[in-house]
Amino acid sequence: MVNTLPLKPEDMLAGQAWSSSMLVRKDAGAVWDSIIFSDEKKWNLDGPDSFQHYWQDLRKPLRHTKRRQAGGWSAMVWEAFSSRGKSPLVVLSGRQNSEDYIYTVSEIMSVSMRLSAQQNSLLSSKLKY
């Protein structure tokens, strides 16, 4: 089941026009330098990861699944990348609220992006033109 509305033809054309205009911008390098992509993934270590169904071999005995009443163990990882490089893979511990997420983004990303900027400047200073 898809939880989104279908795009109208004029929306598709507008998206293509925006993409085309971004490709031919004279300041495209500066624009891409200011964009950072990040993502996180959470795994439940003691039960289902949003999977409510599983495939069962009918020749084998029925598998009993464990049900969690509250909480459970989980692991979360976070990483980011930009035109300047990528951040280290960060393993987050415990529950993450908005303050923890802001700390992760501000501390980890600023350190990794600063390091990649230093590496880029070292590489460019060693290159002979």
Summary of the structure (lengths in Angstrom):
residues: 129
radius of gyration: 22.3
end to end distance: 55.7
largest distance: 69.7
contacts: 237
relative contact order: 0.12
helix: 39%
strand: 18%
